[in-house]
Amino acid sequence: METNDLKKFLERIPTWPKQAQEEALQSLQVIEDYFVIDAGLARDLVRAETEIRRGDGTPQEEVFERFGV
């Protein structure tokens, strides 16, 4: 699907019945949550990877012990 096709499709949504618009919004939010990471999560992932490469962080055994696993 091309970006222009998506834009044209999204432009039609305001003409849909209100309930269909609400369902479309909910569906798009679920898709975004599943496929798109936000800036905060991206920072956390980079920080975690950096800690792992340096050998920093909490040992797995300690985490398990802390949470009773």
N, CA, C and O of each residue as an XYZ file, in Angstrom:
276
protein
N       0.853     -1.179      0.000
C       0.000      0.000      0.000
C       0.894      1.235      0.000
O       1.855      1.312      0.764
N       0.584      2.165     -0.828
C       1.338      3.415     -0.923
C       0.850      4.407      0.130
O      -0.291      4.336      0.586
N       1.725      5.324      0.506
C       1.366      6.335      1.494
C       0.163      7.158      1.030
O      -0.717      7.471      1.832
N       0.120      7.508     -0.247
C      -1.011      8.291     -0.760
C      -2.310      7.515     -0.659
O      -3.355      8.090     -0.356
N      -2.254      6.199     -0.913
C      -3.461      5.372     -0.777
C      -3.961      5.410      0.660
O      -5.161      5.523      0.909
N      -3.025      5.313      1.607
C      -3.393      5.341      3.021
C      -3.998      6.692      3.390
O      -5.005      6.750      4.096
N      -3.392      7.770      2.919
C      -3.915      9.111      3.216
C      -5.333      9.279      2.666
O      -6.206      9.816      3.348
N      -5.559      8.822      1.440
C      -6.897      8.926      0.839
C      -7.918      8.126      1.644
O      -9.047      8.569      1.856
N      -7.505      6.954      2.082
C      -8.396      6.125      2.887
C      -8.733      6.816      4.198
O      -9.898      6.870      4.594
N      -7.728      7.338      4.866
C      -7.948      8.004      6.154
C      -8.817      9.249      6.010
O      -9.555      9.598      6.931
N      -8.737      9.908      4.884
C      -9.568     11.092      4.646
C     -11.058     10.747      4.599
O     -11.902     11.600      4.873
N     -11.380      9.502      4.253
C     -12.789      9.085      4.171
C     -13.387      8.736      5.532
O     -14.610      8.707      5.676
N     -12.568      8.477      6.505
C     -13.067      8.024      7.808
C     -14.071      8.998      8.435
O     -15.059      8.543      9.012
N     -13.862     10.321      8.346
C     -14.865     11.222      8.938
C     -16.261     11.097      8.330
O     -17.230     11.572      8.922
N     -16.383     10.469      7.165
C     -17.705     10.293      6.553
C     -18.407      9.033      7.046
O     -19.587      8.820      6.767
N     -17.678      8.204      7.779
C     -18.243      6.956      8.298
C     -19.172      7.243      9.476
O     -19.093      8.308     10.088
N     -20.051      6.293      9.793
C     -20.870      6.429     11.011
C     -19.958      6.507     12.248
O     -18.849      5.974     12.250
N     -20.435      7.162     13.265
C     -19.640      7.397     14.480
C     -19.086      6.094     15.065
O     -17.915      6.042     15.443
N     -19.894      5.062     15.144
C     -19.444      3.792     15.719
C     -18.301      3.194     14.887
O     -17.353      2.639     15.442
N     -18.394      3.308     13.572
C     -17.325      2.798     12.712
C     -16.043      3.606     12.926
O     -14.948      3.045     12.908
N     -16.172      4.911     13.126
C     -15.000      5.757     13.396
C     -14.330      5.336     14.702
O     -13.105      5.252     14.784
N     -15.150      5.072     15.720
C     -14.603      4.658     17.014
C     -13.886      3.314     16.899
O     -12.821      3.125     17.486
N     -14.463      2.391     16.151
C     -13.815      1.088     15.954
C     -12.503      1.239     15.195
O     -11.511      0.585     15.515
N     -12.506      2.107     14.187
C     -11.283      2.346     13.414
C     -10.197      2.911     14.321
O      -9.043      2.489     14.240
N     -10.547      3.847     15.174
C      -9.582      4.440     16.092
C      -9.014      3.392     17.042
O      -7.801      3.330     17.246
N      -9.881      2.570     17.622
C      -9.420      1.517     18.525
C      -8.490      0.539     17.807
O      -7.462      0.134     18.349
N      -8.862      0.168     16.590
C      -8.035     -0.763     15.821
C      -6.665     -0.161     15.523
O      -5.642     -0.834     15.653
N      -6.651      1.097     15.125
C      -5.379      1.761     14.820
C      -4.515      1.904     16.070
O      -3.291      1.797     15.990
N      -5.134      2.142     17.218
C      -4.363      2.238     18.461
C      -3.717      0.904     18.818
O      -2.571      0.868     19.266
N      -4.446     -0.190     18.623
C      -3.895     -1.522     18.887
C      -2.724     -1.802     17.946
O      -1.687     -2.315     18.368
N      -2.897     -1.464     16.674
C      -1.822     -1.675     15.698
C      -0.594     -0.860     16.078
O       0.528     -1.365     16.026
N      -0.799      0.391     16.457
C       0.332      1.243     16.848
C       1.032      0.688     18.078
O       2.262      0.652     18.132
N       0.262      0.256     19.059
C       0.851     -0.306     20.281
C       1.686     -1.543     19.969
O       2.715     -1.775     20.604
N       1.251     -2.332     19.000
C       1.931     -3.585     18.680
C       3.159     -3.373     17.794
O       4.182     -4.031     17.987
N       3.066     -2.460     16.825
C       4.109     -2.338     15.813
C       5.046     -1.154     15.984
O       6.128     -1.152     15.395
N       4.675     -0.148     16.766
C       5.470      1.075     16.847
C       5.917      1.290     18.287
O       5.095      1.348     19.201
N       7.242      1.409     18.480
C       7.712      1.686     19.831
C       7.793      3.195     20.017
O       8.118      3.930     19.085
N       7.496      3.645     21.223
C       7.572      5.073     21.481
C       9.002      5.459     21.868
O       9.851      4.595     22.088
N       9.249      6.742     21.945
C      10.594      7.248     22.214
C      11.121      6.751     23.560
O      12.304      6.430     23.674
N      10.271      6.683     24.572
C      10.705      6.228     25.894
C      11.157      4.780     25.872
O      12.186      4.436     26.453
N      10.392      3.934     25.205
C      10.771      2.525     25.108
C      12.050      2.372     24.300
O      12.912      1.563     24.642
N      12.173      3.147     23.228
C      13.395      3.081     22.411
C      14.619      3.442     23.255
O      15.655      2.783     23.157
N      14.505      4.489     24.085
C      15.618      4.880     24.970
C      15.939      3.763     25.955
O      17.108      3.456     26.190
N      14.900      3.153     26.534
C      15.112      2.066     27.487
C      15.816      0.881     26.837
O      16.704      0.274     27.438
N      15.421      0.554     25.616
C      16.041     -0.564     24.918
C      17.510     -0.296     24.611
O      18.350     -1.182     24.766
N      17.822      0.926     24.177
C      19.216      1.293     23.899
C      20.031      1.252     25.188
O      21.155      0.749     25.199
N      19.469      1.779     26.272
C      20.169      1.781     27.559
C      20.415      0.346     28.039
O      21.502      0.026     28.521
N      19.414     -0.500     27.907
C      19.558     -1.889     28.345
C      20.620     -2.605     27.518
O      21.430     -3.355     28.063
N      20.621     -2.380     26.219
C      21.632     -3.017     25.366
C      23.035     -2.542     25.736
O      23.977     -3.334     25.772
N      23.167     -1.252     26.008
C      24.468     -0.704     26.412
C      24.930     -1.328     27.720
O      26.100     -1.688     27.853
N      24.030     -1.462     28.686
C      24.382     -2.079     29.970
C      24.816     -3.529     29.781
O      25.772     -3.987     30.407
N      24.105     -4.245     28.912
C      24.439     -5.653     28.671
C      25.834     -5.763     28.068
O      26.631     -6.602     28.488
N      26.128     -4.925     27.094
C      27.446     -4.974     26.443
C      28.574     -4.634     27.401
O      29.679     -5.161     27.278
N      28.297     -3.747     28.362
C      29.324     -3.382     29.349
C      29.400     -4.397     30.477
O      30.351     -4.386     31.259
N      28.418     -5.264     30.568
C      28.372     -6.222     31.667
C      27.756     -5.637     32.914
O      27.879     -6.207     33.999
N      27.087     -4.495     32.770
C      26.413     -3.860     33.909
C      25.044     -4.496     34.110
O      24.641     -5.396     33.373
N      24.356     -4.017     35.103
C      22.997     -4.483     35.351
C      22.952     -5.479     36.487
O      23.959     -5.753     37.140
N      21.779     -6.009     36.709
C      21.538     -6.947     37.797
C      21.613     -8.371     37.262
O      20.985     -8.677     36.248
N      22.361     -9.242     37.916
C      22.428    -10.635     37.465
C      21.047    -11.289     37.481
O      20.214    -10.985     38.334
N      20.823    -12.171     36.547
C      19.537    -12.845     36.403
C      19.127    -13.547     37.692
O      17.958    -13.502     38.075
N      20.070    -14.188     38.358
C      19.754    -14.904     39.588
C      19.193    -13.964     40.654
O      18.264    -14.314     41.381
N      19.772    -12.766     40.735
C      19.304    -11.787     41.717
C      17.886    -11.318     41.395
O      17.066    -11.136     42.295
N      17.608    -11.126     40.121
C      16.262    -10.716     39.716
C      15.260    -11.812     40.092
O      14.199    -11.530     40.650
N      15.608    -13.066     39.779
C      14.716    -14.174     40.118
C      14.480    -14.239     41.624
O      13.352    -14.427     42.080
N      15.558    -14.081     42.388
C      15.436    -14.137     43.836
C      14.562    -13.009     44.360
O      13.723    -13.215     45.237
N      14.763    -11.827     43.819
C      14.003    -10.649     44.244
C      12.516    -10.834     44.025
O      11.704    -10.408     44.845
N      12.152    -11.478     42.903
C      10.739    -11.623     42.551
C      10.188    -13.005     42.844
O       9.072    -13.331     42.439
N      10.966    -13.820     43.548
C      10.484    -15.118     43.983
C      10.244    -16.096     42.856
O       9.320    -16.908     42.914
N      11.058    -16.020     41.851
C      10.903    -16.931     40.710
C      11.812    -18.123     40.884
O      11.835    -19.012     40.032
